[in-house]
Amino acid sequence: MDIQSTRDLLDYCQRENKSIAEAMIDQEHFKSGKPKQEIFDMMKERLEKMQRAVNEGLEDASEAPSGISGGDAVKMRAYIDAGDVLSGSIISDAMACSMATSESNARMGVIVATPTAGAAGILPGVLFSLHKNTDLDLDKLVMGLFTASMLGYIIANRSFISGAAGGCQAEVGSATAMAAGTIVELKGGSPQQAVHATAMAMKSLLGLVCDPVAGLVEVPCIKRNVIGTSIAFSAADMALASIESRIPCDEVIDTMYDIGKNMPRALRETALGGLAITPTGKQVKERLFSKTKLVKQLKGENSDESQNNDNGIKTASGVIPDRE
């Protein structure tokens, strides 16, 4: 059993009379040999880690080590609590939870990459908003993660999920598409409707460039995660209304691949184009790199002291590299 396209997926779901989530569990069971209950329990652990990242982010108003993000999730939560949001409770709560997760990531907290750290806020934002605003319990959210995993598996194998390979369309775009299909299935929609939602969400983000300021997954990444939750709900609502994507989902995924391959290197996570080279973006980079170089100098002079006073700016791969 190896599902490689949404066409394969829909054929399997129809033939076996199963949901997308159930298809993913079947595939994992087939590939790993693990019992299905063990597979479910492993996924539940990941959901619990997601929930902790959301809760921590909603309570922590501190800045990230970079000083360019942090505290916005707390502001969003306060705005929602004031009771005058324009987006409605489901979308606004998703925005807050998404931002909380992404800010937790920026503070080097534990997050679940769905499908990447740079796009890790979208799926938990959607899931925990649904948990708060509907009757979906945590076990149902776990099944939602299996739905998202199946869709992400197809996207990753037909295209890519890396910003360095295909721009932010491959990260935020993929995560938004995964979340849209997940919402549909959690709300009782058919596998066909979930796949249409996936296609419509991804179409909306084709061509999105990856231009992180100073090479950090913070600006504009965090707010793109927030916007992704809104797009996911919009695509899901259209699909649940029986609106279909005119372009089949597999063709949309293939198009994302083609666009990414043709995207200039400067717009694929190199921080050499887009918002990263605006005057403000350059100023941020210079400030952060000056700070990092100072830390390196201090380490060279007194390594013991620097271990206790390391204020360097960290990324997922270590101290930010010089991209010049």
Secondary structure, DSSP 8 states (H G I E B T S, - for coil): ----SHHHHHHHHHHHT--HHHHHHHHHHHHH---HHHHHHHHHHHHHHHHHHHHHHHH-----TTSSS-SHHHHHHHHHHTT--SS-HHHHHHHHHHHHHHHHHHTT-----SS-GGGTTHHHHHHHHHHHHSS--HHHHHHHHHHHHHHHHHHHHHS---HHHH-GGGTHHHHHHHHHHHHHHHTT--HHHHHHHHHHHHHTTTT--B--GGG-SSTTHHHHHHHHHHHHHHHHHHHHTT---SS-HHHHHHHHHHHHHHS-GGGBTSSSSGGGGSHHHHHHHHHHHHHHHHHHHHHHH-HHHHHHS----EETTEE-----
